[in-house]
Amino acid sequence: MPENMLLPLDADTIRTANESVLWAPRLPTGEGLDTLKEQLQGHVQLLVPDVQGLATRMLGEMRRLAIHVVVRASQLLEKDADGAPACDAYNLATMTRALLTLHQHPGPLGEPTGADEIDDEIRRRLCGTFSELVADEELYERRKLDSDSSDGIHDYVHAELCVDGRPS
């Protein structure tokens, strides 16, 4: 398939996968859970470029929200140090739902603008310890951050400056 040809988006299939996680009394285990996570990752990967493209045409707070969601979705798909995806089924389903909502309800659209700014925002890394930019030449790690609200929040930390989540 040519690179510029997008895969068709099946909103019903995406919504069904989301609901199988978000409304489930309990999730499958083992291979069933792995398959579900792979499906949700595929939905996120399919939706991110679409919403990113729409974000260049969105206005005001919808644009700001779309950029935030695209940035977090891109980070969610990154791998941890052990090479495993840094996400769980619930986080993937939540992100997929947000992306699908933005895809289907982008609000008023204008002329495309600021695609480079959006690309820069996606590539930007902010240290979860210092809330400072991690420069391209600096070493960094992806870690689960200690959080009262969730043990699944991943962020960047300076590899040489932050030891066990604390400045060294």
Salt bridges, closest charged atoms under 4 A:
ASP12 OD1 - ARG15 NH1 3.17
ASP50 OD2 - HIS103 ND1 2.31
GLU61 OE1 - ARG64 NE 3.93
GLU78 OE1 - ARG142 NE 3.53
ASP80 OD2 - HIS154 NE2 3.27
ASP120 OD1 - ARG123 NH2 2.65
GLU121 OE2 - ARG124 NH2 3.02
ASP136 OD1 - ARG125 NH1 3.65
GLU138 OE1 - HIS158 NE2 3.57
GLU141 OE1 - ARG143 NE 3.06
ASP164 OD2 - ARG166 NH2 3.97
